[in-house]
Amino acid sequence: MLEQCKTKKERWGRVDQIVNGWLEERSQLLIKYCGLSKTLAEVFEKQSEGKKAKQGAKELDDFCQILMDYMCAGHFEVFDQLLDEAEAFADGGLEFAAGLYPKIEQTTTIAVAFNDNYDGCGGARVRSAELQTDLSALGESLSSRFDLEDKLLDHLHFKHKTVA
């Protein structure tokens, strides 16, 4: 699709649509994270069984799904398009990205490990104190990742708005 763009302006506009959709997905990820944190706190506080624990398990599965969707979209769609845009504008963006990607990759490893541990657990681990610790660590990692992604977006995409 983007390979057919004839001008930098047209390419920038299409990448902007992809980025905006991805940032909306990030918002949904944060909403799910906060909801899951609240539900799990209630489950642990009341040491709930049954309905509340099942709700926690469902929210955990839903969260894992959007977490992986977000990670995949970043790595296999957004970042590729940003690199192509950086190459088209040829203003040092590729070198900048090369410095950030290893740090972003570290956060991906943490997210994938979280997903591997908790996706589809069927509620078996929802009551585990380990989950709260892992969720907190994931939250810190996501915060770091979002900062890195914002730097990447600012340097590789948003600064080209006036040029495009």
C-alpha atoms as a printed R data frame, in Angstrom:
    type eleno elety resid chain resno       x       y      z
1   ATOM     1    CA   MET     A     1   0.000   0.000  0.000
2   ATOM     2    CA   LEU     A     2   2.587   2.580  1.064
3   ATOM     3    CA   GLU     A     3   4.990   1.533 -1.666
4   ATOM     4    CA   GLN     A     4   2.592   3.151 -4.136
5   ATOM     5    CA   CYS     A     5   2.808   6.589 -2.497
6   ATOM     6    CA   LYS     A     6   4.314   9.057 -4.928
7   ATOM     7    CA   THR     A     7   5.220  11.917 -2.648
8   ATOM     8    CA   LYS     A     8   6.699  12.305  0.804
9   ATOM     9    CA   LYS     A     9   3.516  14.119  1.807
10  ATOM    10    CA   GLU     A    10   1.302  11.243  0.714
11  ATOM    11    CA   ARG     A    11   3.581   8.718  2.430
12  ATOM    12    CA   TRP     A    12   3.648  10.789  5.628
13  ATOM    13    CA   GLY     A    13  -0.172  10.942  5.631
14  ATOM    14    CA   ARG     A    14  -0.549   7.202  5.278
15  ATOM    15    CA   VAL     A    15   2.045   6.485  7.958
16  ATOM    16    CA   ASP     A    16   0.272   9.022 10.172
17  ATOM    17    CA   GLN     A    17  -2.950   7.007  9.855
18  ATOM    18    CA   ILE     A    18  -1.102   3.825 10.867
19  ATOM    19    CA   VAL     A    19   0.559   5.587 13.804
20  ATOM    20    CA   ASN     A    20  -2.712   7.089 15.029
21  ATOM    21    CA   GLY     A    21  -4.417   3.695 14.960
22  ATOM    22    CA   TRP     A    22  -1.522   2.200 16.878
23  ATOM    23    CA   LEU     A    23  -1.613   4.970 19.477
24  ATOM    24    CA   GLU     A    24  -5.332   4.317 19.922
25  ATOM    25    CA   GLU     A    25  -4.483   0.673 20.529
26  ATOM    26    CA   ARG     A    26  -1.957   1.842 23.125
27  ATOM    27    CA   SER     A    27  -4.762   3.732 24.897
28  ATOM    28    CA   GLN     A    28  -6.870   0.585 24.926
29  ATOM    29    CA   LEU     A    29  -3.917  -1.377 26.316
30  ATOM    30    CA   LEU     A    30  -3.569   1.109 29.165
31  ATOM    31    CA   ILE     A    31  -7.285   0.960 29.911
32  ATOM    32    CA   LYS     A    32  -7.116  -2.850 30.034
33  ATOM    33    CA   TYR     A    33  -4.014  -2.705 32.245
34  ATOM    34    CA   CYS     A    34  -5.706  -0.392 34.746
35  ATOM    35    CA   GLY     A    35  -8.885  -2.456 34.748
36  ATOM    36    CA   LEU     A    36  -6.949  -5.657 35.257
37  ATOM    37    CA   SER     A    37  -4.928  -4.122 38.090
38  ATOM    38    CA   LYS     A    38  -8.121  -3.030 39.831
39  ATOM    39    CA   THR     A    39  -9.820  -6.397 39.395
40  ATOM    40    CA   LEU     A    40  -6.786  -8.312 40.617
41  ATOM    41    CA   ALA     A    41  -6.473  -6.044 43.647
42  ATOM    42    CA   GLU     A    42 -10.100  -6.847 44.514
43  ATOM    43    CA   VAL     A    43  -9.524 -10.562 43.986
44  ATOM    44    CA   PHE     A    44  -6.471 -10.560 46.241
45  ATOM    45    CA   GLU     A    45  -8.013  -8.294 48.874
46  ATOM    46    CA   LYS     A    46 -11.088 -10.427 49.263
47  ATOM    47    CA   GLN     A    47  -9.311 -13.640 48.323
48  ATOM    48    CA   SER     A    48 -12.213 -14.143 45.985
49  ATOM    49    CA   GLU     A    49 -13.237 -17.401 44.531
50  ATOM    50    CA   GLY     A    50 -15.762 -18.093 41.840
51  ATOM    51    CA   LYS     A    51 -17.232 -15.237 39.840
52  ATOM    52    CA   LYS     A    52 -14.686 -12.519 40.689
53  ATOM    53    CA   ALA     A    53 -11.748 -14.871 40.097
54  ATOM    54    CA   LYS     A    54 -13.235 -15.913 36.736
55  ATOM    55    CA   GLN     A    55 -13.674 -12.245 35.833
56  ATOM    56    CA   GLY     A    56 -10.013 -11.705 36.686
57  ATOM    57    CA   ALA     A    57  -9.005 -14.639 34.487
58  ATOM    58    CA   LYS     A    58 -11.053 -13.272 31.565
59  ATOM    59    CA   GLU     A    59  -9.614  -9.790 31.992
60  ATOM    60    CA   LEU     A    60  -6.127 -11.276 32.130
61  ATOM    61    CA   ASP     A    61  -6.699 -13.183 28.883
62  ATOM    62    CA   ASP     A    62  -8.158 -10.064 27.214
63  ATOM    63    CA   PHE     A    63  -5.214  -8.009 28.410
64  ATOM    64    CA   CYS     A    64  -2.694 -10.540 27.102
65  ATOM    65    CA   GLN     A    65  -4.418 -10.470 23.715
66  ATOM    66    CA   ILE     A    66  -4.279  -6.698 23.330
67  ATOM    67    CA   LEU     A    67  -0.726  -6.654 24.717
68  ATOM    68    CA   MET     A    68   0.458  -9.027 21.990
69  ATOM    69    CA   ASP     A    69  -1.581  -7.230 19.313
70  ATOM    70    CA   TYR     A    70   0.069  -3.962 20.317
71  ATOM    71    CA   MET     A    71   3.569  -5.457 20.369
72  ATOM    72    CA   CYS     A    72   3.088  -7.140 16.993
73  ATOM    73    CA   ALA     A    73   1.670  -4.012 15.375
74  ATOM    74    CA   GLY     A    74   4.632  -2.034 16.625
75  ATOM    75    CA   HIS     A    75   7.277  -4.446 15.430
76  ATOM    76    CA   PHE     A    76   5.717  -5.696 12.219
77  ATOM    77    CA   GLU     A    77   3.891  -2.634 10.947
78  ATOM    78    CA   VAL     A    78   4.595   0.674 12.641
79  ATOM    79    CA   PHE     A    79   8.349   0.404 13.136
80  ATOM    80    CA   ASP     A    80   8.850  -0.859  9.582
81  ATOM    81    CA   GLN     A    81   6.890   2.082  8.197
82  ATOM    82    CA   LEU     A    82   8.786   4.531 10.392
83  ATOM    83    CA   LEU     A    83  12.086   3.158  9.132
84  ATOM    84    CA   ASP     A    84  10.917   3.444  5.537
85  ATOM    85    CA   GLU     A    85   9.849   7.027  6.231
86  ATOM    86    CA   ALA     A    86  13.212   7.772  7.873
87  ATOM    87    CA   GLU     A    87  14.966   6.398  4.813
88  ATOM    88    CA   ALA     A    88  12.820   8.547  2.511
89  ATOM    89    CA   PHE     A    89  13.570  11.719  4.486
90  ATOM    90    CA   ALA     A    90  17.261  10.768  4.943
91  ATOM    91    CA   ASP     A    91  17.827  12.999  7.959
92  ATOM    92    CA   GLY     A    92  19.595  10.702 10.408
93  ATOM    93    CA   GLY     A    93  16.485   8.889 11.568
94  ATOM    94    CA   LEU     A    94  17.836   5.432 10.803
95  ATOM    95    CA   GLU     A    95  20.820   5.972 13.076
96  ATOM    96    CA   PHE     A    96  18.577   7.354 15.809
97  ATOM    97    CA   ALA     A    97  16.283   4.329 15.571
98  ATOM    98    CA   ALA     A    98  19.245   1.957 15.728
99  ATOM    99    CA   GLY     A    99  20.066   3.385 19.150
100 ATOM   100    CA   LEU     A   100  16.526   2.910 20.504
101 ATOM   101    CA   TYR     A   101  15.554  -0.463 19.082
102 ATOM   102    CA   PRO     A   102  17.640  -2.583 21.476
103 ATOM   103    CA   LYS     A   103  15.943  -0.870 24.425
104 ATOM   104    CA   ILE     A   104  12.509  -1.353 22.883
105 ATOM   105    CA   GLU     A   105  13.368  -4.990 22.216
106 ATOM   106    CA   GLN     A   106  14.087  -5.505 25.927
107 ATOM   107    CA   THR     A   107  10.550  -4.371 26.755
108 ATOM   108    CA   THR     A   108   9.188  -6.725 24.119
109 ATOM   109    CA   THR     A   109  10.968  -9.630 25.801
110 ATOM   110    CA   ILE     A   110   9.320  -8.743 29.119
111 ATOM   111    CA   ALA     A   111   5.869  -8.481 27.508
112 ATOM   112    CA   VAL     A   112   6.224 -11.795 25.675
113 ATOM   113    CA   ALA     A   113   7.376 -13.525 28.866
114 ATOM   114    CA   PHE     A   114   4.358 -12.115 30.718
115 ATOM   115    CA   ASN     A   115   2.051 -13.350 27.966
116 ATOM   116    CA   ASP     A   116   3.690 -16.783 27.946
117 ATOM   117    CA   ASN     A   117   3.182 -17.069 31.703
118 ATOM   118    CA   TYR     A   118  -0.393 -15.855 31.945
119 ATOM   119    CA   ASP     A   119  -2.298 -16.044 28.661
120 ATOM   120    CA   GLY     A   120  -4.907 -18.777 28.764
121 ATOM   121    CA   CYS     A   121  -4.155 -19.724 32.342
122 ATOM   122    CA   GLY     A   122  -7.862 -20.294 32.949
123 ATOM   123    CA   GLY     A   123  -7.756 -18.603 36.312
124 ATOM   124    CA   ALA     A   124  -5.213 -21.004 37.784
125 ATOM   125    CA   ARG     A   125  -2.716 -18.219 38.407
126 ATOM   126    CA   VAL     A   126  -5.094 -15.304 38.949
127 ATOM   127    CA   ARG     A   127  -4.831 -15.747 42.709
128 ATOM   128    CA   SER     A   128  -1.038 -15.907 42.637
129 ATOM   129    CA   ALA     A   129   0.871 -13.099 44.368
130 ATOM   130    CA   GLU     A   130   3.478 -13.619 41.661
131 ATOM   131    CA   LEU     A   131   0.988 -12.226 39.146
132 ATOM   132    CA   GLN     A   132   0.775  -8.894 40.975
133 ATOM   133    CA   THR     A   133   4.561  -8.625 40.998
134 ATOM   134    CA   ASP     A   134   4.798  -9.563 37.324
135 ATOM   135    CA   LEU     A   135   2.014  -7.150 36.379
136 ATOM   136    CA   SER     A   136   3.774  -4.335 38.225
137 ATOM   137    CA   ALA     A   137   7.082  -5.120 36.484
138 ATOM   138    CA   LEU     A   138   5.271  -5.221 33.150
139 ATOM   139    CA   GLY     A   139   3.705  -1.829 33.887
140 ATOM   140    CA   GLU     A   140   7.123  -0.321 34.533
141 ATOM   141    CA   SER     A   141   8.445  -1.877 31.342
142 ATOM   142    CA   LEU     A   142   5.494  -0.590 29.323
143 ATOM   143    CA   SER     A   143   6.008   2.902 30.722
144 ATOM   144    CA   SER     A   144   9.630   2.799 29.605
145 ATOM   145    CA   ARG     A   145   8.606   1.421 26.219
146 ATOM   146    CA   PHE     A   146   6.031   4.146 25.660
147 ATOM   147    CA   ASP     A   147   8.667   6.791 26.394
148 ATOM   148    CA   LEU     A   148  11.022   5.177 23.881
149 ATOM   149    CA   GLU     A   149   8.285   4.843 21.283
150 ATOM   150    CA   ASP     A   150   7.331   8.491 21.748
151 ATOM   151    CA   LYS     A   151  10.945   9.524 21.136
152 ATOM   152    CA   LEU     A   152  11.003   7.345 18.050
153 ATOM   153    CA   LEU     A   153   7.740   8.806 16.768
154 ATOM   154    CA   ASP     A   154   8.877  12.363 17.437
155 ATOM   155    CA   HIS     A   155  12.190  11.861 15.657
156 ATOM   156    CA   LEU     A   156  11.103   9.640 12.758
157 ATOM   157    CA   HIS     A   157   7.594  10.832 12.053
158 ATOM   158    CA   PHE     A   158   6.114  13.874 13.754
159 ATOM   159    CA   LYS     A   159   9.063  16.157 12.971
160 ATOM   160    CA   HIS     A   160   8.364  15.605  9.265
161 ATOM   161    CA   LYS     A   161   4.858  17.030  9.453
162 ATOM   162    CA   THR     A   162   5.908  20.491  8.313
163 ATOM   163    CA   VAL     A   163   8.240  19.063  5.657
164 ATOM   164    CA   ALA     A   164   5.555  16.778  4.272
